[in-house]
Amino acid sequence: MIASSGTTIADLGLALRNGTTTAATLVDECLAAIAAHDPVLNAFITVLSDDARRQARTLDEELARGIDRGPLHGIPISLKDIIDLAGKPTTAASRLRTEHRAPADAPVAARLRAAGAIFIGKCNLHELAFGTTGEESAYGATRNPHAPACVPGGSSSGSAVSVATGMALASIGTDTGGSIRIPASACGVVGLKPTHGEVSVAGVVPLAPSLDHVGPIARSVGDAATLYRIMRDGSGDVRRSAPANEPPVDSRPRLGIPRRYLLDLLEPAVERAFAGAVERLERSGWRIDDVDLAHAADTAPIYLHTQLAEAADCHRADLENRPAAYGRSVRLRLELGRYVLAEDYVRAQRGRSVLTAEVDAALIQRAALLLPTLPVVPPRIGTESIAIGKVTETTRALTLRLTQLFDVTGHPAISVPCGTAGGLPTGLQLVGRRGETEHLLALAAACEAALGRVTPWAYSPRAFARSSS
């Protein structure tokens, strides 16, 4: 059932309640998928087989007695291994944290547990969430399920892979520069970064606190919405599956494409896929025009001066006392952050205010901004730079190029699959108004319907042999 096309959390919830499946069955199917796929794809650091089976038995017994915790009751999900789960390691994929055991659930995990979610395991990631490809981890690189010789995106790499392959029905990731949306795009699933501050980051290993977000990775917009409503702070009864007043979506929503800087550098395959998605939306009646963000080209330095400085501050003690425990590339970036001057950081915060105001202004008369999630097709593992026309950029800079702006400004953003580019998945990114994540989700659901759901992928050893040769 898990691997069938169109299977969502809502579908499985109905099956659980009408007795055609059980939470124990869903857990066994996820564990079977992990046994089949994870030896190649390396999505998990810790698989919680015994705990998940115990949770499933309890939740099945509760449902039989008429106790229903809501839409996540009996649903197996994974967590990025940067989020605390009581009594379990939180490694953040780093040798720094091999002895760590979480004293309690992070608030976001506690809310999901109370809602009946089953934790199937903790997922691999780019070390300390400080990377965009999923290659650098103390536990080995994670691989793209569609082409295992290629990167799955990062830093929430294992989370996206687990969802794309049916090893989990959804996952929780983090996003500081694009780390939910990038792997969602690369793996062909949905990834939501809520408005900054809507979901607690307590009990989550920090990278850059003013940029850090927690959000869901799922197989559909509806599934992402279900998770978001349970995770967000102040959401009240965890059993509630939908907002009291679902925000209306204009039948002809107006979207703006921010072309300056953001769309200046796209691989041809991505450009074609994006143009095709825009054409399909326009045929469905959506109104799409261009919008100018005058200072978009300042995004990268503003982001870097903010992120590097805050990350270096978070890691100052370990950088002094345990530098050899870091992976080489991650340590180098953290060391760079120690040389960001106070005036550079302050100047970057002024720039953030300018960018935030420009995105706010662009959204006054538009429902959302529209752009690709990634400017490139997921590259092969080990690719350090990519040439687009006459321009060559580092892989890290290119993969951050279209997402980092909205971590800087805190606007909610979601990546929705929109087809393929170069034979691999590609995502369409929608960016909404601050504080209006619900409206963005409603809009993304309409976009998903207009574009057509992408069929969940099934693992093929033969495909792996071809793509890794």
ABEGO torsion letter per residue (X at the ends): XAABBGBBAAAAAAAAAAGABBAAAAAAAAAAAAAAAAAAAGABABBBAAAAAAAAAAAAAAAAAGBBAEAABGBBBBBBBABBBBGBBBAGGBAAAAABBBABBBAAAAAAAAAGBBBAEBBBBBBGGBEAAGABBAAEBBBBAABAABBAEOABAAAAAAAAAGABABBBBBBAAGAAAAAAAAAGBBBBBBBBGABBABGBBBABAAABBBBBBBABAAAAAAAAAAABBGAEBAABABBABBBBBBABBBBBBBABGAAABBBAAAAAAAAAAAAAAAAAGBBBBBBBBAAAAAAAAAAAAAAAAAAAAAAAAAAAAAAAABBAAAAAAAAAAAABBAAAAAAAAAAAAAAAAAAAAAAAABABBBBBABABBBBBBGBABBBBEABBBBAAAAAAAAAAAAAAAGBBBBBBBAEBBGGBBBBBBBBBBBGAAAAAAAAAAAAAAAAEBBBBBBBBAAAAAAAAX
